[in-house]
Amino acid sequence: MEIQLKDLIRKAYASFNARDIDNALSTMQPNVQWSKAWEGGYIKGHNEIKEYWTRQWTEINPTVEPVGFHERENGSLEVMVHQNVKDLQGNLMFDGNVKHVYNFDGGLIKTMDIELVESN
């Protein structure tokens, strides 16, 4: 797997956690397709992502940290992330791992999907 893609993903997460939307969007294709984990469904493009994240941050305080990378046979990149979600009063809503699956085009994120982690 290309180191540049791992670095790109790390930049995207660090920017999201810092609430630096423009820096996060710089890692994505203009017509990126993005999973709306918090609301369900998908959004497309920078403007829709900006609106979604801005709305999301008025109701919850999520942080996500990549903890593992796995390149799939189809060329997509599976990123295991530790996700911590609190409400705006600081009460824990979710603390666990989820899988984010990325596809790339031209060295930028083209799609992001979310998969649940199977528990034993």
Steps between C-alpha positions, in 0.01 A plus 500: 500500500624842417628696798353815343145359536554423869634852550202642310260309726684611814478862378125462438435366852725754671324780311156361590595476867633858491174610328707629206249419227692661212817305579300176525328573168839551335549121532186427294388508138252785434224243430589270794226266622486490881305278740286689752550269798320732736188542282514213251535512124761681295598850401702613201747781457680749720201727568280216626780368724560847642128541576475150653803539727400852607152375594643191670734705720207708632358181656788262573876512556667211313869418473641223280852361503634251245642195679558259211520478122422206272509506121218287359528281192278739303747784562295682763657597831338383822580726794417379849417810704442555867196722527404696809173691490378727778200726523565870539485467879788249490292184561634194320270374224731252324854376552620223271645396168343522155632436149522779246557376145652738247545504124733748334534676167797714405647471849187642667206337680223404255263308732465422870278226640453378856484139615422377847765299680382149574498428871559160651 
